[in-house]
Amino acid sequence: MFKNISGRSWQVWRRNADVLMETWYLNFLPPFLEPIMYVLAFGFGVGSMIHEVSYQGHKLTYLAFMCPGVISVAVMFWAYFETTYPTFVRMNYQRTFDAVLATPLLVEDVIVGECLWGATKSVMAAVIMTIILGCFGLVSWPSVLWVLPISILGGVLFSSVGLITTAVCPKIDMFNIPIFVFIFPMFLFSGTFFPLDVLPTWAMYLAYVLPLTHVSVLIRAAFLGFPIGEQLGSIAYLAVVVPAFFSLALVLMKKRLTN
């Protein structure tokens, strides 16, 4: 399954990067402004009513708890939405993939290149937003540097989920179903904006099945200066789920592109 993957995948990545550079400022503004709006709306707004949050035995301000969740959501959204709508357009409407496959590149190169590009977009967003939040004094140095490898893993994970969605949805309108059933619940119930232990027991266990929960746990540890090595459950989860989703994306997208 992986034997046809090669360094030529980066040519697909470079093609998407060249397109981005034409409108780079439009892609820079959202991750620049988004954390500022979250800090103002949730941090100072909701935070004025919720003064303290208990998390893993620590007492935190709501603003300190919420900010890592903003980064986690950005990793998911930027990777997933880059490999759904834009990938579907390149595949079905612009016929970009047909043109690429007329070159020496293989189907696997196209799929991996798309996955790498989605992960790159999520890493860019995470880094920019972390820098902005750092300007508010809301990060712990140097542990926050762990955000980079965590966002890479999360980016590959959610890019793979996006490619799986693209592979199984025959029409672009059908993206609304996985977004409503899978992505939006993760946005709300993955410990991004409130601790999971406030949920009923069954809902808390269900939340720990969701990928964003574990990305959120690791990014929050990086932000708060908690030892990453103590989050072994989330590390093990991602070590299993990331290659599993990537492999599934490769199989399903290859089937879609070769049929």
C-alpha positions as CSV (number, residue, x, y, z in Angstrom):
1,M,0.0,0.0,0.0
2,F,2.8,2.4,0.8
3,K,5.3,1.2,-1.8
4,N,4.4,3.8,-4.4
5,I,4.8,6.8,-2.0
6,S,7.8,8.8,-2.9
7,G,9.4,12.2,-2.5
8,R,7.5,13.3,-5.6
9,S,4.5,13.9,-3.3
10,W,6.2,17.2,-2.4
11,Q,5.6,18.4,-6.0
12,V,1.9,18.3,-5.3
13,W,2.5,20.1,-2.0
14,R,4.6,22.7,-3.9
15,R,1.8,23.2,-6.5
16,N,-0.6,24.0,-3.7
17,A,1.9,26.3,-2.0
18,D,2.4,28.3,-5.2
19,V,-1.3,28.8,-5.4
20,L,-1.4,30.0,-1.8
21,M,1.3,32.5,-2.4
22,E,-0.9,34.3,-4.9
23,T,-3.4,35.2,-2.1
24,W,-1.2,34.7,1.0
25,Y,-2.7,37.7,2.9
26,L,-6.2,36.2,2.8
27,N,-4.8,33.0,4.5
28,F,-2.8,35.0,7.0
29,L,-5.6,37.1,8.3
30,P,-7.9,34.4,9.9
31,P,-5.3,32.8,12.1
32,F,-4.0,36.3,13.0
33,L,-7.4,37.7,14.0
34,E,-9.1,34.5,15.3
35,P,-7.2,34.2,18.6
36,I,-7.7,37.9,19.4
37,M,-11.4,37.5,18.9
38,Y,-11.5,34.4,21.0
39,V,-9.6,36.1,23.8
40,L,-11.9,39.1,23.8
41,A,-15.1,37.1,23.4
42,F,-14.5,34.0,25.5
43,G,-11.5,34.9,27.6
44,F,-12.7,38.2,28.9
45,G,-16.5,37.7,28.2
46,V,-17.1,34.2,29.5
47,G,-14.0,34.4,31.7
48,S,-15.5,37.3,33.6
49,M,-18.3,34.9,34.8
50,I,-16.1,31.8,35.1
51,H,-13.2,32.9,37.2
52,E,-11.5,29.5,37.8
53,V,-11.4,26.1,36.2
54,S,-10.1,22.9,37.7
55,Y,-8.0,20.8,35.3
56,Q,-5.8,17.8,36.1
57,G,-5.6,18.9,39.7
58,H,-4.6,22.5,38.8
59,K,-6.6,25.7,39.2
60,L,-6.6,27.8,36.1
61,T,-8.2,30.9,34.9
62,Y,-10.8,30.2,32.2
63,L,-8.7,32.2,29.7
64,A,-5.6,30.0,30.3
65,F,-7.8,26.9,30.0
66,M,-9.5,28.0,26.8
67,C,-6.6,29.3,24.7
68,P,-5.1,25.8,24.0
69,G,-8.5,24.7,22.9
70,V,-8.6,27.5,20.3
71,I,-5.3,26.1,18.8
72,S,-6.7,22.5,18.8
73,V,-9.8,23.6,17.0
74,A,-7.7,25.5,14.4
75,V,-5.6,22.4,13.8
76,M,-8.7,20.4,13.1
77,F,-10.5,23.0,11.0
78,W,-7.6,24.1,8.8
79,A,-6.6,20.5,8.0
80,Y,-10.1,19.1,7.5
81,F,-11.5,21.9,5.5
82,E,-8.4,22.1,3.3
83,T,-8.8,18.4,2.3
84,T,-12.5,18.5,1.7
85,Y,-13.9,21.3,-0.3
86,P,-10.6,22.5,-2.0
87,T,-9.5,18.9,-2.7
88,F,-13.0,18.0,-4.1
89,V,-12.8,21.0,-6.4
90,R,-9.4,20.2,-7.6
91,M,-10.5,16.6,-8.2
92,N,-13.9,17.1,-9.8
93,Y,-14.3,20.6,-11.1
94,Q,-10.8,21.9,-12.0
95,R,-9.5,18.5,-13.0
96,T,-6.2,19.3,-11.4
97,F,-5.6,15.7,-10.4
98,D,-6.1,14.6,-14.0
99,A,-3.4,17.0,-15.2
100,V,-1.0,15.9,-12.4
101,L,-1.5,12.2,-13.1
102,A,-0.6,12.9,-16.8
103,T,2.9,13.5,-15.4
104,P,5.2,10.8,-13.9
105,L,3.5,11.3,-10.5
106,L,1.4,8.4,-9.2
107,V,-1.9,8.4,-7.5
108,E,-0.3,7.9,-4.1
109,D,1.9,11.0,-4.7
110,V,-1.2,13.1,-5.3
111,I,-3.0,11.7,-2.1
112,V,0.1,12.1,0.1
113,G,0.8,15.6,-1.3
114,E,-2.8,16.7,-0.5
115,C,-2.5,15.3,3.0
116,L,0.8,17.0,3.6
117,W,-0.6,20.3,2.3
118,G,-3.6,20.1,4.7
119,A,-1.2,19.4,7.6
120,T,0.9,22.3,6.5
121,K,-2.1,24.7,6.6
122,S,-3.0,23.5,10.1
123,V,0.6,23.9,11.4
124,M,0.8,27.4,9.9
125,A,-2.4,28.4,11.7
126,A,-1.3,26.8,15.0
127,V,2.1,28.6,14.9
128,I,0.6,32.0,14.0
129,M,-2.1,31.7,16.6
130,T,0.4,30.5,19.3
131,I,2.6,33.5,18.6
132,I,-0.4,35.9,18.9
133,L,-1.5,34.3,22.2
134,G,2.1,34.5,23.4
135,C,1.9,38.2,23.0
136,F,-0.9,38.1,25.6
137,G,1.3,36.2,28.0
138,L,-0.8,33.1,27.7
139,V,1.8,30.5,26.9
140,S,4.5,28.7,28.9
141,W,8.0,28.7,27.4
142,P,9.8,26.6,26.3
143,S,7.2,23.8,26.7
144,V,4.9,25.6,24.2
145,L,7.3,24.5,21.4
146,W,5.7,21.1,21.6
147,V,2.8,22.7,19.8
148,L,4.7,22.3,16.6
149,P,5.1,18.5,16.5
150,I,1.6,18.0,18.0
151,S,0.1,20.2,15.3
152,I,1.9,18.2,12.7
153,L,0.4,15.0,14.0
154,G,-3.0,16.5,14.4
155,G,-2.7,18.0,10.9
156,V,-1.9,14.6,9.3
157,L,-4.8,13.1,11.3
158,F,-7.5,15.6,10.3
159,S,-6.2,15.9,6.8
160,S,-6.6,12.1,6.5
161,V,-10.2,12.4,7.9
162,G,-10.8,15.1,5.3
163,L,-9.5,12.9,2.5
164,I,-11.7,10.0,3.7
165,T,-14.7,12.4,3.6
166,T,-13.8,13.5,0.1
167,A,-13.3,9.9,-1.0
168,V,-16.7,8.7,0.2
169,C,-18.9,11.8,-0.7
170,P,-20.1,11.6,-4.2
171,K,-21.3,15.2,-4.2
172,I,-19.9,18.3,-2.5
173,D,-23.2,19.0,-0.8
174,M,-22.9,15.8,1.2
175,F,-20.0,17.2,3.2
176,N,-22.6,18.7,5.5
177,I,-23.3,15.3,6.9
178,P,-19.8,14.4,8.3
179,I,-19.4,18.0,9.4
180,F,-22.6,17.8,11.4
181,V,-22.2,14.3,12.7
182,F,-18.4,14.2,13.4
183,I,-16.6,17.6,13.1
184,F,-19.1,19.9,14.9
185,P,-19.5,17.5,17.9
186,M,-15.7,17.4,18.3
187,F,-15.6,21.2,18.2
188,L,-18.1,21.3,21.1
189,F,-17.3,18.2,23.2
190,S,-13.6,17.5,23.0
191,G,-12.5,19.4,26.1
192,T,-11.7,22.5,24.1
193,F,-13.9,25.0,25.9
194,F,-14.7,23.2,29.2
195,P,-13.2,20.3,31.2
196,L,-14.6,16.9,30.3
197,D,-15.2,16.0,33.9
198,V,-18.2,18.3,34.0
199,L,-20.0,16.0,31.5
200,P,-22.0,12.9,32.5
201,T,-19.8,9.8,32.8
202,W,-21.0,8.2,29.6
203,A,-20.4,11.4,27.6
204,M,-17.0,11.9,29.1
205,Y,-15.9,8.4,28.0
206,L,-17.4,9.0,24.6
207,A,-15.4,12.3,24.3
208,Y,-12.2,10.3,24.9
209,V,-12.9,8.4,21.7
210,L,-12.8,11.6,19.7
211,P,-9.5,12.5,18.1
212,L,-9.7,16.2,18.9
213,T,-9.8,15.4,22.6
214,H,-6.3,14.0,22.6
215,V,-4.9,16.7,20.4
216,S,-6.4,19.2,22.8
217,V,-5.0,17.4,25.9
218,L,-1.4,17.5,24.4
219,I,-1.6,21.1,23.2
220,R,-3.0,22.2,26.6
221,A,-0.1,20.4,28.3
222,A,2.3,22.3,26.0
223,F,0.7,25.6,26.7
224,L,0.5,25.2,30.5
225,G,4.0,23.7,30.9
226,F,2.7,20.3,32.0
227,P,5.1,17.4,31.2
228,I,4.1,16.0,27.8
229,G,5.4,12.6,28.9
230,E,2.6,12.4,31.5
231,Q,-0.1,12.4,28.8
232,L,0.7,8.8,27.8
233,G,-2.9,7.9,27.0
234,S,-3.2,10.7,24.4
235,I,0.2,10.0,22.9
236,A,-0.7,6.3,22.6
237,Y,-4.0,7.1,21.0
238,L,-2.5,9.3,18.3
239,A,0.3,6.8,17.7
240,V,-2.4,4.3,16.7
241,V,-5.1,6.5,15.1
242,V,-2.9,8.7,12.9
243,P,-1.4,5.9,10.8
244,A,-4.8,4.1,10.8
245,F,-6.6,7.1,9.4
246,F,-3.8,7.9,7.0
247,S,-3.8,4.4,5.6
248,L,-7.6,4.4,5.2
249,A,-7.4,7.8,3.4
250,L,-4.8,6.4,1.1
251,V,-6.9,3.3,0.2
252,L,-10.2,5.1,-0.2
253,M,-8.8,8.1,-2.2
254,K,-6.9,5.7,-4.5
255,K,-10.1,3.8,-5.1
256,R,-11.9,7.1,-5.9
257,L,-9.3,8.4,-8.2
258,T,-8.8,5.2,-10.2
259,N,-12.5,4.4,-10.7
